[in-house]
Structure formats: structure tokens, C-alpha cells
């Protein structure tokens, strides 16, 4: 019984933990229309991945990658998450 109560308390605490971190969804006005910040971070991640690909080709690392599409996808996702962390102030 005690374990069930403790589990319910921890579950409720985890569910409510993010309620007050960000009072609203971050958005940016572009040309009079509001865009969510995650869209901008995703585009920035793709742009960074293209730049990294160019750098890898310049340094002749590209041909040594085992699965280049997977590597560049991971670079894009990591860069997008990094942009989001910087944008929201968590990093």
C-alpha cells in the first residue's frame, strides 16, 4: 500500500513538473505571422547539417562514414535540439 501511494505521488509530481517552466509556447513573428520556435530550430538544424556535410567533404571525412544519411540525420537532430536549448535558455 505504501509503495502504491509513493508511486502515485511521484507520478503526479512528474506530471506537474513541467507546468510552470514555460508560461507559453515560444513563437516568433515573421512577416506578420507567428511561427513556433521549434520550426525555426528544426530549419537551423538542417542548415547546420548541410554546413557540417560540406566541412566533412572538404576534410575528406565523408567517404569514411559508414552510413552518411544516418550520420547527417543525427547531426541535424542534435543541432536542432541544441538550438532549442539555447533558444529557451536551458543551456
Secondary structure by P-SEA (a helix, b strand, c coil): caaaaaaaaaaaaaaaccccccccccccccccccccaaaaaaaaaaaaaaaaaaaaaaaccccccccaaaaaaaaaaaaaaaaaaaaaccc
